[in-house]
Amino acid sequence: MVKRNNRWLLVLLVLVIAGFFRFYRIASIPPGLYPDEAMNGNNALEAIATGNYKVFYPENNGREGLFINIQAQSVKIFGNEPWALRIVSGIFGVLTVLGTYFLASKLFNWQIGLFSSFFLATSFWHTLFSRIGFRAISAPFFMVWGLYFLWRGLSSSKLWNFGVSGILFGLGFYTYISFRAMPLVVILALLSYWATIKKDFSHEKYIHTRNQIIKGLALLLILFIFIFLPLGYYFYANPGDFLGRTTQVSIFTSDDAVKTLTTNTIRTLGMFNFIGDYNWRHNFSGAPELIWPVGILFIFGFFRSWIKLFKNWKKQGHPSTTQILLLSWFFVGLLPVILSVEGIPHALRAIMVAPVVFIFAGEGLWWLYDMLKDWYVKRDFHEINIYKRKYSEGTFVATLAMVIFMAACMIIEYDRYFYQWALNSNVPPNYSQNYVDLGNLLNILPQSIKKYVVVNANGTLVNDIPMPAQTIMFITDTWTLQKQKAKNLYYLTEERFDQKKYDEDSFVIPLEPE
């Protein structure tokens, strides 16, 4: 039996590992700075300069503002460096690991919490998105911690837990568009919990618990609405921004929505164990999101959840709230992937389910641990007086096996990210390393020289200039016309560029080699 103090040492070790995976060589891995990251950075620079921190930034198909506003504080401290944008993702990633430990421990036990958080901490999938400046990585953080405090509130009936949960769920709407589906998970879990207490509790206890829960949920809803109100008002005033990118990539834009839905579902469910995202920016192209040992444990945990769900339903007359919560989180969280037509399977849009995927894997490992321990105890077992010794030996053997297994998984994931992926020649161009190199070149040229960047790349227009130029604008700090004039650096589209109009002393360079 592990003492409580030792448990916290193990949790601290997991957090140290999570921090190492997310911050080691963050200034150089990944290379470059993708224009979507740079757009966040330029919005951050604008917010710093003007003091106008927005709830929603409409450029680049629209993005919720919380993550960008936090990035602004990092840029304010560290300057316009790519890693200054990315360390915010790393912080969210580490805190999500901690939240996964607390949630899984609350739902099951501390061992499953430890296993789940360890798998998340060392995951290539979660590590990758914890090291780039995309806002999506912040969404699982609010989901994990929101559910944790909701579960605390349901189990203790203490109102402050519901209040914290309401604040966290409200803030979650300021992170990533896929978070908007998450209230359905909460509703399904609450309906299941309601059925449980109505069936299992005495009438008096049910009435008391029901009244406490109603008070708690009322507080949760009030605080949720209060937090969401500024963003809700923005969408009311700008309805086109509410759907934004969603309408562009929806399956309902395809010729055969039913066929697309079926194909997307199969590919998305297969991304964990068979064929993953092909985008080098999101994944080791085509590789499953989980290494095969963790993938097998995920399958064990996933199907055990279904088995426990139906067993509980048959035995108790109602479903298990824990399993309803986990399974609904998994399927609802994948809906933004399944209902889109772009880049299926899509590891970024699926990041919302990363914690629950690794909770399933943690549950699978705990089942394997128990099975190994029981096998050791029962083998050649004849006399009851040796039970304690055999149990102690079995616990030691099973624990040693788990430690070796987990260490091996960590080494595999480390090698996969920091060597196989990071050193692959496909990675730098997918993170626009050439744009960063060009930005650094422009920074060292004398200010007296007129410099022109011909933006000969396609992308969403931002101030009439295609998006790819955002990377150079961030690196050179020329995100406004005033700054461009001050640094003698200008951006032109191909249509507006005429070589004859520029003197020989000007430095003219295309964004993309011709």
C-alpha positions, 0 to 999 in steps of 0.5 A, a space after each residue: 500500500 503506497 502512503 499518501 505522501 509517496 502518492 504525491 511524489 509519484 504525481 510530482 514525478 509525472 508532472 516533471 515528466 510532462 514538463 520535460 516533454 513540453 518544454 525541453 528544447 522548446 526554442 528549436 522544436 518544432 522549427 519555424 512558425 506556422 502562419 496560424 500561430 503567427 496570426 495569434 502572435 500579431 493579434 497579441 502584439 496588437 492587444 499589447 499595443 492598444 490595450 484592447 484584449 478581445 473576446 473574439 478575433 475575427 481574422 483567419 476565420 475567427 478565433 476565440 480570444 482567451 488563449 491569444 490574450 494569455 499569449 499576449 502576456 507571454 509576448 509582453 514578457 519575452 518578446 516576439 519569439 515563436 517560443 513565447 507563443 508556444 510556452 503557453 500551450 505547454 503550461 496548459 498541457 502540463 495543467 491538463 495532465 494534473 487535471 486528468 490525474 485528479 479527475 480519473 482518481 475521483 472517478 476510479 482510484 489514484 492508481 488509474 489517475 496516475 496511469 492516465 496522467 502518465 500516458 497523457 504526459 508522455 503522449 506524442 499526440 498531446 505533447 505535439 499540440 502542447 508545443 505549438 501555439 494553437 488555441 485548441 490545446 487549452 480546451 481539454 484543460 477546461 473540460 478536465 477541470 470543469 468535470 472534476 469540480 462538477 464531480 466533486 460537487 455531485 459527491 459532496 453537495 458543496 456549492 462552491 464546487 459547482 461554482 468553480 465548475 460553472 466558471 471553468 465551463 464558461 471559460 471553455 467557450 473562449 478556447 476552441 469551437 469544439 468545446 461548444 459540444 461539451 455541454 451535451 456531455 454534462 447534460 447526459 452525465 447529470 441525467 444519469 446521476 439523477 437516475 442513479 440517486 432516484 433509484 438507489 437512495 431512500 426517499 428522504 435522502 433522494 429529496 435532500 440530495 436532489 435539492 442540494 444538486 438543484 442549488 448547485 446546478 443553479 449556481 453553476 448555470 448562473 456563473 456559466 452565463 455570467 462568464 459566457 455573456 461577453 462572448 455571447 453578446 459578440 456572437 449576437 452582434 456578429 452572427 456570421 462569426 459564430 459558425 465561421 470555419 464550421 460552415 466551410 468544412 461541414 460534411 453537409 457541403 459534400 455531395 453525399 453527406 451520409 457516405 461522408 459521415 460513415 467514412 469519417 466515423 470509421 477513419 476517426 475511430 481508427 485514428 487511435 490504433 490504425 491510421 492517424 492524421 497525415 498532416 506532418 504538422 499534426 502527427 507523424 504522418 499517417 501513424 496512429 495517435 497511440 503507440 501500439 501498447 497504449 492503443 491496446 490498453 485503450 481498447 481494453 479500457 474502452 470496451 470494459 466501460 461498455 461492459 460495466 455500463 450494461 452490467 450496471 444497467 442490468 443489475 441496478 436498473 440504471 446506467 453507470 454515471 462514470 461510464 456515461 460520462 466517459 463514453 459520451 465525452 469520447 463520442 461527443 468530443 469526436 463529433 467536430 472531426 466526424 462532421 467535417 470534410 477536411 483532413 480526416 482523420 484530424 488530430 487537432 480537432 480530436 484533441 478534446 478527447 485526449 484526456 478520456 482516451 488516456 483514462 481508458 488506457 489507464 483503466 486498461 493498465 489497472 485491469 492488467 495490473 490486477 490480473 497479473 497480481 492475481 495470477 501470481 498470487 494464485 499460481 501454485 497456491 495451496 496453503 492459506 498461511 502463505 497468502 500474505 507473503 504471496 500477495 506481497 510478492 505478487 504486488 511487487 512483481 506486478 508493480 515492477 512490471 508496470 514500472 518497466 512497461 511505463 518506462 518503455 512507453 516513455 522512451 518510445 514516445 520520447 524517441 518518436 517526438 524528439 528524434 523520429 519526428 523532430 529530425 524528419 525533413 518534412 517537418 520544417 516546411 510544414 511549420 514554415 521554417 523558410 518564412 522565419 528564415 526570411 524574417 530573420 534576414 529582413 531583421 538584419 538588413 539596414 533600415 535605410 534599405 527599402 524592403 519589399 516582400 512579394 506575398 506569392 502564396 495563397 491564404 485568407 486575406 488579412 488587411 488585403 495581404 494573404 495569411 502566410 505573410 503573418 509569420 514574417 510580420 511577427 518575426 519582424 514586428 511589422 504587423 501594422 502599416 505604421 511599423 512597416 513604414 518605420 522599418 522600411 518594410 512593405 508587403 505586396 501581393 503579386 497583382 500589386 507588384 511591378 518590378 519596374 516601379 522599384 529602384 535598384 537599391 530596393 531589396 525585393 524578395 518573394 515569399 515563396 521561391 519562384 
